[in-house]
Amino acid sequence: MKGKMNKKGQEEMVGFALIVIVMAIVLLIFLSFVIKGKSKQEVESYEASSFIQSVLQYTTNCSKDYEMNYQTIQGVLFECIKGEACLDGRDSCEVLKKEIEGMLKSSWKVGNESPIKGYSFRIEFEGEEILSLSEGNETSNYKGSLQSFRKAGKPVEIRFKIFY
């Protein structure tokens, strides 16, 4: 009789261990879905703001007065507003467009498998559009940033929106 009781206790322990193992597996599967879901987080507004700041400080291959005096995007923007060209004869507005377009494409991957569905980048001077670049789809969910400053007392605004 004592032998039957020991076997029954062992069977209950094995059953309990199996339940614990099954629950652990279910918990791991649940956690993997939660972690995968978090990798597709939406963009935060500070990321858009930081991107604008980085763009403005990026050094181009456009110089104004002598060969090795390369300008930042902000400097090229001011040259574009004034209608001036780079020292090598390239149009400053074209340099501005090409450089920002390259940064947008390499920094913000747009697509169905990406959390980013599209973006819009716009520069205005005194309310007049200087540059407008966009890719992908505009959705009702977006994060964005506005950077405004003055050039010769006149307003310059840079708007950047990331749609997800």
N, C-alpha and C positions, 0 to 999 in steps of 0.2 A: 504494500500500500504506500509505503514511503517512497518507493521508486517511481510510482505513477505520479505522485505529487511533484517530485523534482523535474520529471519530464514535462509536466504541464507548465511549470514555472519557466523552464527553458524555452518552451514554445511561445509563451507570452513575451519573453524578452526578445526573441527573434522577431516576432510580429511588431513589437514596439520599435526595434531598430529599423525594420523595413519602412515603417511609417515615417520615421525621422529622415531616412535617406530620400524617400519620395518627396517629402516636403522641402528638403534642401534643394533637390533638383528643380522643383517648381519655382522656388524662390530665386534660384540662379537664372532661370529662363525669364522670369518677370524682371529682374534687375537688368538683364541684357537688353530687353526692350526699352526700359526706362533710359539707360545710358545711350543707346542708339538714338532715341528721340531727342535727347539733349544735345547731341552733336549737330543737329540741324536747328540750332537756336537762331532766333531772329537777330538782326543787326541792332546794336544799341546806338543811340544818338551821338554818344561821345566818339564812336568809331567814325561816323560821318564827319564830325567836326575835326577830328584828328587827321582824317584824310585830306580835308581842305587845307589845313595848316601845312601838311607835308607837301602837297602839290605846290603851294605858294613858295616854299623854300627850296624846291627841286632846282638844281642847276642845269641849264640847257647848254647846247653847243652854239648858241647865238651870242655874239659879242657886239658891243655897240661902238666902242671907240678904239680899241686895239685888240689884236688877235687873241690874246690869252685872258681877256677880261670877260669871262662868260657870265651871262645874266641868269638870275633866277626866273622862274615862271612869273613871279610878280613883276619883275623888271620888264620882261617881254610883254606882259599885259599892258604896262604903261606905255611901252613903245608902240604897241598895236593901237591903243587909244589915240596916240598922237599921229598915227599913220606913218611911222618910220620903219625902216627896214634894218635888218642885221648888217653888220660890216661886210659880209660876203654877198650881200644883195638879196638874200631871201626875205620874203615878206614876213614881218614879225607876227602877224595874225595867223598865217599858215603854220609857222613854227609853234605858236601857242596851241593851235588845234591839234597838230600832230603829236606833240609831247603829252598833252593831257589825255588824248585818245589812247595812247599807248599805256599810260598809267592806269586808266580806268579798266582797260581790257585785261591787264595783267593782275590787277588787284581785286576785281569784282567779277568772279566767274558766274555768268548768267546761264540758267538752263533748268530743265524740268527736274533733274536729279539734284540740283543745288537749292539751298534754301532761298537764294536770291533769284527773283523772277525778272528783275529789271532794275535800271537806274536812270536817273536824269541829272545832268550837270549843266548849269546855266550861269553865265556871267553877264551882268548888265552894268552899263555905265550911264548914269543919268536917266535910267529907265529904258535905255535903248539896248537891245541884245547885241552883245559882242561875240558870244559863243554859246552854242547850244548842242549838247551831245546826249544821246540816249541810246539804250539798247534794251531789248527784251520787252516785257509787258508791264504796263502800269497796273497796279492793283490798289485796292482800298486800304491795304495794310502796308505802311511804310514808316521808315525812320528817316530823319533828315536833319540838315543843319544849314544855317544861314551865316555867312561871314560877310560883314559889311565894314568898309573903311572908306576914307576919302582920298581922292587924288586931286590936288589943286582946288580943294574945297568942294569938290563935286563927288556925289556918292557912287561907290562901286559896290555891287552886291554879287556874291557868289552863293548860289543855291545848289545843294546836292541832296537828292532823295534816293534811297535804296528801297525797292519794292520787294516784299516777300510774301 
